[in-house]
Amino acid sequence: MNLAGIVAFVQTTSFFLPDKIGTCPPDPFWCKVPGRDLCSIDYDCPGVQKCCYFKCRKVCKDPLGIVHRSINTL
């Protein structure tokens, strides 16, 4: 498979990925012109973060309703 085929495969498979759990935080901003998006889908974001519209562009944000827990090791 060449590079164009790989890119096409990745673009089409992203439509089949379910959204990550949680809800994007509200966006209180009103924009005349959208900014440059930093993500396209939830899976562009690390961990549990979601791709959310915030401050006139899409960015990775921690979702509402998700509790982050860390495991401490000795």
N, C-alpha and C positions, 0 to 999 in steps of 0.2 A: 504494500500500500504506500503510495507516495504522500508527500506532505499535504497536498490539497485534499486527498482522500481522508487523511487523519483529521484535518480541520473540519471537514464536512461531517465526519462521524461524531466528533465531539460536539459540534453545534446541534446536531439532531438528537443526540442522546440527552442533552440537557433538558429537553422538553419532557422527558419521562421521569425526571427526578422529582420526588415529592418535596414540598416546602418543608423546611425544618420546623420543629415545634416552637410554639410561642407566637407572640404578636409583636409587630414593630411598634416602637413608641410613637406617640402622636407627633405630628410635624406642625408646630404652631406658626411656621413661616409662610408667607405668601410671596411668590416670586414672579417677576415679569419675564425673566429669562432663566431657564434652567442651567445649572452648572454642569461640569464634566463628571459623569458617573464614575465611581471607583469600583463598582461591582455591577453584575447583571442579574445573577441569580444567587440564592442563599449559599450554594456550594462554592461560590467565589470567596466566601468569608470563612475565617478560621473557627474551629470549635463549634460552639452553639450559636455564634452570631448569625444574624440574618441580613440580607441585602434589603435595606429600607430606604424609602424616600425621606430625606431629612435635610433641611437647609438648602433646598433647591437642587439637590442631586441625590443619587443613590449611593449610600455608604454602608459599611458594615457596622451594625449596632447590636448591643446586647438586647435580646428580646424581653418583653414584659412577661411576667409569670413564670420565669425559669430561675430556680435557685442554683447558684454556683456553689459547689462544694469542692474543697481541696482535701487531698489525702496527705496527712503529714507522716513522714517516715523518720525513723530514728537512725 
